[in-house]
Amino acid sequence: MKVIAIDLDGTLLSENLTIQEQDVRALKLGQKQGHLVTIATGRALFDAKHIINKYDLDFPIIASNGAQIDVGNQVIFEHFMDSDVIQPIITWLNKEEIYYQLYLSDKIAVSNQGIQQLEKELYNTVMEEPHFNQEVFWNSIKAQIHQYGLEEIPGTIDPIDYRYVIKCMIVSPNQRKLKKAKEYFGQLKECAVTSSGAFNLEITSAGVDKGASLNKLCEHYGTDARNAIAIGDNLNDLPMFHAAGIGIAMGNADKKLIQLAAFKTLSNDECGVSYAFDHYILTKEEDPKPRSIQP
């Protein structure tokens, strides 16, 4: 049995945020052959469940970049950010006038002024960089601004109202703002900072990531992460690539992930997950041998 940990956005989900039928068949065949298929995503747990339920899929889920683990519809691990640091974080984000979301156990809180804020930032960015591609920006962040479970909060989010935060997501077209935010969170010992795209940052508690939770999930099933295969596309997948015995990068993956991967498959729009299963996982051989696609 292999544990197969699969990212959602940019990996299992195509660019139109659906799972293609070919990929669904591959996942179910993997389960039929005795493999433990699991989702490992930056999305909230309820959002990931909402997605896989549409396709009659049933997997353990590592969610919120490792801050949540669900097995058989039971949350076996959930880690909140340090409550003492949440209020100053929210205060800082409000001061910087940057779009952000707060991942809670039952919803994702966002200001109802958020989209207007993004439009203002985008306008200023285009004024500074006339060749900035606005369409690419909106396409890149559609998974964040249209995800299941978003709840708009009137006006500015009040730090006092939020103590139990699982993850914080920041989105901006302004790379200077993202760099400043990365530096701010990087100096907080209580926080871990990663990214799942060119225009976002994702913040969880220090020590919480997909790799650490892949280890936890493998321990739960009495196996070792070295027996796991990780499939992903972006920087928040790096920890699970380090933890797993084999990493498979999507054809559309970040260069850092491709360099670390054992194999490279097709892109998410080309059913790269299905290709990975067919060529590297669903074989009779003990070790997967690639029919290689060169990076």
ABEGO torsion letter per residue (X at the ends): XBBBBBBBBGBABBAAGBBBAAAAAAAAAAAAAGBBBBBBBABBAAAAAAAAAAAGBBBBBBBGGGABBBBGGBBABBBBBBAAAAAAAAAAAAAAGBBBBBBBAABBBBBAAAAAAAAAAAAAAAAABAABBAAAAAAAAAAAAABBGBBBBBEBBBAAABABBABBBBBBABAAAAAAAAAAAAABAABBBBBABAABBBBBBBGBBAAAAAAAAAAAAGBBAAABBBBBABAAAAAAAAABABBBBBAABBAAAAAABABBBBBAAAGAAAAAAAAAABBABABBBBBBBBX
